[in-house]
Amino acid sequence: MIQSSPSVLPPLSASETMFETFLRAVAALCAGLGLLYWIRLLGFYDGLTWRFDLMPVHWQVAAVCLAVLYPFAASGLWMLASWGPVIWFVCALSETVMYAGFPELYGRRDLVLVVHALTAVIYAGFRLHRWARRRREEK
């Protein structure tokens, strides 16, 4: 019987641990937002037109797409997969266009826009820090 030695991974730095924690927090937020879109689509939401068959077409398209993409982004972010942030970015960009570009159709949700912008800035900061650290290590 061949025994394989357990792989020993180097310990993560504090910044890497914080980055992973950040990605998982964003994953939890995405799961929650996806759940909210599904609640609206299924008609459990107490709103005037928040049931799929009563929604205007522009809301039907947006709600269906985001109800599928948000849980997908959540799973990618939670698994720390490289495609997770990409799917989150698609969701965030979609909601930014909805709420900032077409407020007459979707309404204004400034808190959503602020959270997406803050998340993007924090993510960019982590990536910039990671790039700078690797560059220092190469020298």
N, C-alpha and C positions, 0 to 999 in steps of 0.2 A: 504494500500500500504506500502510495506516494503522499507525503505530507507537504503541504505548501505552507510556507512561512507567512504569517499574517503581515499584510502590508502596513507599513508604518508610515503614516502621513506626518509631514512636519506640522507642528502646532500653528494654528492660525494666529495672525497678528490681531491686535485689538481692532484695527480699522477693518480688517476682513470680517471679523465677528460682527462688528457694528453694521457692515454692509449687508451681510446675510440676514441679520435681524431686521434691518430696514426693508429688504426685499420681501421678507415674510410678513411684515406688517402691511406692506402695500398689497400683498396677496390676500390677506384677510379683508382689507378694504374692498378689493375687487370682488371677492366672494360675496360680501355683503351687498355691493351694488348690483351684482348679477342677480342675487336673490330678490332684491327690490324690483328689478325689471320683470322677473318671472312672476312675482306677486301681482304686479300691475297687469301683465298679460293674461293671467288666469282670472282676473276680476275680483281679487280679494282686497283690493285697495278702495278706500272710500272716496272716490273722486267721481266727478260728473262723467268724464269720458275715459276712465281708466279701465276699460275692459276692451279687449282686442276688437271685437265687432263694433264697438262704439267709437273707437279712436279714428281721428282723421288719418288719411293715408300716410302723410309724412311722419306721424307718430308711430304708425304700424311698422314702417320700414326701420326707423331708428330703434324702436323698442325691441324688435325681433333681433336685429343685428347685435345690439348691446347685451341682450339677454344671453346670447350664445358666446360672444367674445369675452365678456367679463369673467365668467367661470373658467374659460380657456386660459385667459391671462393669469388668473389666480393660481391655476395648477402649474403653469410654467414658472411663475415667480416663486411659488413654494418649493418647487423642485430645484430651484436655482438654475434652470435651463436658460440657455442664451436667447431663446425665442420668447421667453416670458416678458421681458421689458419691451420687446417689439410689439407684442399684442397689446400690452398696456398702453403704449404710445398711440396705437391705432384707436383704442377706446377713448383716451384722453383727447386726442385730436378731434375725434368725432363729436364728443360732447362740447368741446370748445367751439367748434364750428356751429353746432346747434344753438348753444346758449349765447354766444357772443356775436355770431354772424347772422342768426335768424331769430332774434328775441320775439319778434311778432308772431312767429309760428310756435316756438318752443317755450317761450317765457324767459325770464332772466333768473339764472341760478348762480349768483356771484360766488357763493361759497364753493360750489363745485369747481369753478374756474380757478379760484385761489388755491384750492387743494391740489388740483392738477399742476398748476404752475410751481407751487412749493415742492411737490414731489419731483418734478422734472429738474428743478434747481439742485435739490439734495442729491438726486441720482447723478447729475452731471458733476457735482462736487466730489462724490465718491469715486467716480470713474477718473476724474482728473488727478485725484490723489493717488489712485492706483497706478496710473500712467507715470506720474512723476516718481513714485517709489521704484518702479521697475527700471526706469531710466537711470536713477541713481545707482541701483544695484548693478547695472551693466557696466558702469564706469569704474 
